Amino acid sequence: MNESEIRRLIDQVRDNGISRKQFIRHMIGAGLTVPMAAQMLLTSGLAQAQTASNYKPTKRGGGGALKVLWWQGATLLQPHFASGTKDQEGSRIFYEPLGAWDADGNLIPILAAEVPSLANGGVSRDGKSITWKLKKNVQWHDGKPFTADDVVFTAAYAADPATSAYTSGSYKDVKVTKVDSHTLKVEYQKPSPFWADPFVSAAGMIIPKHIFESFKGATSRDAPANLKPVGTGPYKFVDFKPGDMLRGAINTNYHEANRPYFDTIEMKGGGDAVSAARAVLQTGEYDYAWNLQVEDELLVRLEQGGKGKTSIIPGGNIEFIQLNMTDPWTETDGERSHPKSKHPILTEFAVRQAISLCIDRDGVQKFIYGRTGIATANFLNNPQRFVSKNTKYEFNPDKAAQVLETAGWKKGADGIREKGGKKLKLVFQTSINSPRQKTQQIIKQAAQKAGIDIEIKAIPASVYFSSDPANPDTYTKLFVDMQMFTTTMPQPDPEIFMNQYLSDQFATKANKWLGRNSTRYSNPEYDKTYLAAQSEMDPVKRAALFVKMNDMPVNDIAIIPVVYRPRVSAAVNNLVAPLSGWDNDLWLLKDWYKNT
Amino acid sequence: MFRYILRRLLIAVPSLLGISLVLFSVLALAPGDPFSDLVSNPNIPAEVALALRQKFGLDDPLMVRYWNWLTAMVQGDWGYSFISRINVETLIMQRIPVTLLVIGSSQVLALCIAIPVGVYAATRPYSLFDQIASTLAFIGFSLPTFFTGILLILFFSIHLDWLPFVYRADIPETGWRFFWEHFKQMIMPVTVLGLFQAGALTRYVRSAVLDIIRLDYVTTARSKGLSEKVVITKHVLRNALIPVVTLVALQMPAIFGGAIVTEQIFRVPGIGSLIISSMLANDTPVVMAVTFVFSTLVIACNLFADILYGWLDPRISYN
């Protein structure tokens, strides 16, 4: 099935020629998955059928206490200052966005009456404006009504540079206007195929105007409500001790029938991931534990306790290796890894190819990550429609040796290859983290066989992931030959995720190494494709553009994907907790319940 | 006496200044900053991190930052947490009661074990009891708390399923259940800390009693026909405890330090777990305030021990 055919079908659905179901069946016939087909309709502006909820309780409350364990406790409850997910999750108990992402990357209305689409007039034809219709009869926890004013205020609050909101990126370039008390219009500067960023998911939590009005801008840090949230969510605020305990009680005026199920919620912070897994899987002391960065082997053993189970939710996070395209060892204009410099060895394709052949991804998955890291050839692994079929990986040190031999790299007396007086020696850095050091070892050994000498370097995570301009060991600087880390894909749309290979994103001294392209990969074709994708309103074409972008650095072997990392959490057996790899764990807290 | 205390207090001021300067420089030189998370997040514009650094004065030179901190501290302003965005003293005050409860209970437990065991062992030196007590005491202070803590969790929480291993400062129950739940969750952390302390203390009590028991006045008391019980409690113990009391006072800061690990293992929301999470988040003002509290405590405890010693032992003079 080719592109024009798909487009014809979508048009038919639009004109009610065929039903949504028929369309999806056609697409499955063409080898696509259901969520992928559903997404095509969504981004083409066709309202999607609500995913049938499995929510069973028939009355509000009565579920007792829900006890969740966050081994890094929430430290503040203002969603627009939430730097890590721990704070977003804490805020998410009380605040809600207009829409949220489900596990398949579909947009689900929360405070919105419906998801904007071309069909319902919510998405303009030119892709430059969105109209959100809000749910009526939603109340803030203090009884005041929720209106479009609150949403407009939230945008203004976050966009104000003096507020220094962590979410400002989602709001600074959009214009939000109120249409009537429950309708608002969001205007974008250019056609925006990915319009679902402001007011959606973690960055989109709406805060009440009447509470925060006098704390906008420079005074934002003084707002008492930063620690005592007043939201619209399923639970009302009771008590908060930063980093330790967060408690909430049922919101009896919640805007959806029969929800929530639990009478109270308790989020305990502190400790470590392993004991958090124990408290759920082995003793059942807690109902749910977040972000279990624990070796899979141990998780499997804990699960045998029979009290709980782990959930492994796919998202877009990827553990990958970057090869430095610039020269980290000599200074050009007083700067190492200067954009204008060329790496003495790694600019040769054969060398990059040989390194890639020395990486045993299946072995890394099997022996190190288990269910929590799946071997992949792609940088972009999710949602399905963005996944490239044009890439593959191979582990074959002998072939690597051959490739190098043909390219003129001859083995010296010490077993290390050299050419033109240059030795095939590389420094490979990553953060201190046991699975990463094991991966480094696996790669080093295979590379040795092929005649490449890899020197391993491990840096404490607090240094490696910091932004300190004076420290040479941060990952954005990449002052060595290669490095490995996980980059996170926070949204189901790859637009922001894929900006890290743009030429104008180079990490340089001038931008204090805040640029995201630390590999220093530069390809005019990539830049052009990215620009085209940014305003491509046709979802099928746009997906194809992202696949093309994935293929460029991957097939040029500027980067080597290793494993993609699903999110891992644990819940007691009878807890029903819908999770999503594209949103916070508590994105659908209103639908959590226990089977009795 | 009063002059002595005054002199000691005056000496404490430059020591505290020196300590604060060292702490501040070390923290400032340490890598990482509280807003490093922002940089790796593609959704947050780089300007936000820069604006925040400026707003919280992180771009000022070290001495300016130190001076700002010091002047604020003198006025009773402990600083402002970058991460929680509230005042540091609020954060510390929330945590102190739990720490005091856990540390206090463990200290009481340690004394309840160390004094009777130490005295009994000293009155029968090299007996079987003494040897067993000495061995256990050695094991007690050789095993680190993070090891015994995990051992207890594995045995009592996971194997037997008797005790909870997640400590909760606010228990919703009321009445007797409230106390019962509190008691149950405190057993393990208090035992871990208490036994660790008891090990060292038992050895100390034993040797102190051994020193005294050989003295002539004890023989005199015995020859007067006093019962062994009276000799031990009235004549030996009172004098033997003088150095023990000083030791306890001197050790208080060390106990706070030891509690850091225990608090982390059992998720006790005390000042120790606060300092760990703040360090991990590079929340310098909180780390600074807590370490400063600890160092003040060291100085105060030293002073307290000296004064107490003189009060208990009139032979000591302060001139």
Interface residues (C-beta under 8 A of the other chain):
Chain A: A65 L69 Q72 G73 T75 L76 Q78 F81 S83 G84 P161 S164 A165 Y166 T167 S168 G169 S170 K172 A203 R221 N226 L227 D239 K241 P242 G243 D244 M245 R247 T264 K268 G269 G270 G271 D272 S275 R278 A279 Q282 T283 E285 Y286 P460 S462 V463 F465 S466 S467 D468 N471 D473 Y475 T476 T487 T488 P490 Q491 I496 F497 N499 Q500 N511 K512 L514 R516
Chain B: P31 G32 D33 F35 S36 D37 L38 V39 S40 N41 P42 N43 I44 P45 A46 E47 V48 A49 A51 L52 K55 Y80 S81 I83 S84 R85 I86 L91 Q94 R95 I153 S157 I158 D161 P164 F165 V166 R168 A169 D170 P172 Q264 I265 F266 R267 P269 S273 L274 S277 L280 A281 N282
